[in-house]
């Protein structure tokens, strides 16, 4: 949490305005799903439902695929078995990829939430930038440095090391 204190040029009475910025550094994660194979799914053929008459009732054209690891299930219900199989695999691949991406996104969200903390102005501050006096105070080390030095040498000047 960085706290910024400044007196805006429009302020007539010289009051200090305080803002806070929370910074979270999180690895970008992608889903861990690579490719769907035949051994990952169970398949079940059955007759379709709906309009179609005699052909619909006699043939087993509807395919239901279930991903064994996640339990996600999709079905394709058309006239051709070959098209239904292709369509069901496409649908299942999209659903599983979406499932794993949501899982990765939730992990990143939890990490970000843990790093950001409560975002209160006083509790978890790391640095205070006071533009009216031109100083930066690091609350962990207790050192104070001038803003131009920070902008020139980087934040490492608060610890006494050069960049």
C-alpha positions in Angstrom: 0.0 0.0 0.0 1.5 3.3 -1.1 0.1 6.5 0.4 0.4 9.7 -1.6 0.0 13.1 0.0 -0.3 16.2 -2.1 -1.7 19.7 -2.2 -3.5 20.2 -5.6 -3.0 23.5 -7.4 -6.8 24.1 -7.1 -6.7 23.9 -3.3 -7.1 27.4 -1.8 -6.6 26.6 1.9 -3.5 24.4 1.5 -5.2 21.2 2.7 -3.4 18.0 2.1 -5.2 15.4 -0.1 -4.3 11.8 0.7 -4.7 8.9 -1.8 -3.7 5.3 -1.6 -2.5 2.9 -4.2 -2.4 -0.9 -3.7 0.1 -2.8 -5.8 -0.1 -6.6 -6.3 2.4 -8.6 -8.3 0.9 -11.9 -9.5 2.2 -14.4 -12.0 0.1 -14.7 -15.1 -1.3 -18.2 -15.2 -2.9 -20.1 -18.0 -5.1 -23.1 -17.8 -3.4 -26.5 -17.4 -5.6 -28.2 -19.9 -3.6 -29.4 -23.0 -5.6 -31.7 -25.2 -8.6 -34.1 -25.0 -7.9 -37.7 -25.8 -10.1 -40.8 -26.2 -9.1 -42.3 -22.9 -10.1 -39.1 -21.0 -13.8 -39.5 -21.9 -16.6 -41.9 -21.6 -19.1 -42.0 -24.4 -22.8 -43.1 -24.6 -24.8 -43.3 -27.8 -28.6 -43.1 -27.5 -31.5 -42.2 -29.7 -32.3 -38.5 -30.0 -35.3 -36.6 -28.9 -37.6 -34.2 -30.7 -38.9 -34.0 -34.2 -37.6 -36.5 -36.7 -40.1 -39.3 -36.8 -39.2 -42.9 -37.5 -35.5 -42.2 -38.2 -35.0 -40.5 -34.9 -36.5 -43.4 -32.9 -34.7 -46.2 -34.7 -31.1 -44.9 -34.8 -28.6 -44.3 -32.0 -27.2 -41.0 -33.3 -27.1 -38.8 -30.2 -23.7 -38.9 -28.5 -23.1 -37.9 -24.9 -19.4 -37.4 -23.9 -18.4 -37.2 -20.2 -14.9 -36.0 -19.2 -13.9 -38.5 -16.5 -11.6 -36.2 -14.5 -14.0 -33.3 -14.2 -17.4 -34.9 -14.7 -18.3 -32.3 -17.4 -20.8 -33.7 -19.9 -21.9 -32.5 -23.3 -24.1 -34.1 -26.0 -24.5 -33.6 -29.8 -27.9 -34.5 -31.3 -27.9 -34.5 -35.1 -28.6 -36.9 -38.0 -25.0 -38.0 -38.6 -23.0 -40.0 -36.1 -19.7 -38.7 -37.5 -20.8 -35.1 -37.3 -22.2 -35.6 -33.8 -18.9 -37.1 -32.6 -16.9 -34.3 -34.0 -19.2 -31.6 -32.6 -19.3 -33.3 -29.2 -15.5 -33.4 -28.9 -15.3 -29.7 -29.9 -17.9 -28.7 -27.3 -16.3 -30.8 -24.6 -12.9 -29.4 -25.4 -14.2 -25.8 -25.1 -16.0 -26.6 -21.8 -13.0 -28.2 -20.2 -10.7 -25.4 -21.3 -13.1 -22.9 -19.8 -13.3 -24.9 -16.6 -9.5 -24.9 -16.1 -9.2 -21.2 -17.1 -11.8 -20.3 -14.5 -9.8 -22.3 -11.9 -6.5 -20.6 -12.8 -8.3 -17.2 -12.7 -9.6 -17.9 -9.2 -6.1 -18.7 -8.0 -4.8 -15.5 -9.4 -7.7 -13.6 -7.8 -7.0 -15.1 -4.4 -3.3 -14.2 -4.6 -4.1 -10.6 -5.6 -6.6 -10.3 -2.8 -4.0 -11.6 -0.3 -1.4 -9.1 -1.5 -3.7 -6.1 -1.6 -4.9 -6.6 2.0 -7.6 -4.4 3.4 -6.6 -1.3 1.4 -7.0 1.0 4.3 -5.0 4.2 4.5 -3.3 3.6 7.7 -2.9 -0.1 8.4 -0.6 -1.6 5.8 1.3 1.2 4.3 4.7 0.6 2.7 5.7 4.0 1.5 4.3 7.6 1.9 5.0 10.0 -1.0 4.7 13.6 0.3 4.8 15.9 -2.8 4.4 19.1 -0.8 7.7 18.5 1.0 9.3 16.4 -1.8 10.0 13.4 0.4 9.3 9.6 0.3 9.2 7.7 3.6 9.7 3.9 3.6 7.8 2.6 6.6 9.6 -0.8 6.7 13.1 0.6 6.9 12.1 3.9 8.5 14.3 5.9 6.0 13.3 9.1 4.2 14.6 10.2 0.8 13.9 13.0 -1.7 11.5 12.3 -4.5 13.9 13.4 -7.3 16.5 10.9 -5.9 13.9 8.1 -6.1 12.9 9.1 -9.6 16.6 9.2 -10.7 18.1 6.2 -8.8 15.0 4.1 -8.2 13.5 2.9 -4.9 16.8 1.2 -3.9 18.0 4.6 -2.7 15.8 4.1 0.3 18.0 1.2 1.3 21.2 3.0 0.7 22.2 0.9 -2.4 22.6 2.2 -5.9 20.5 0.7 -8.7 
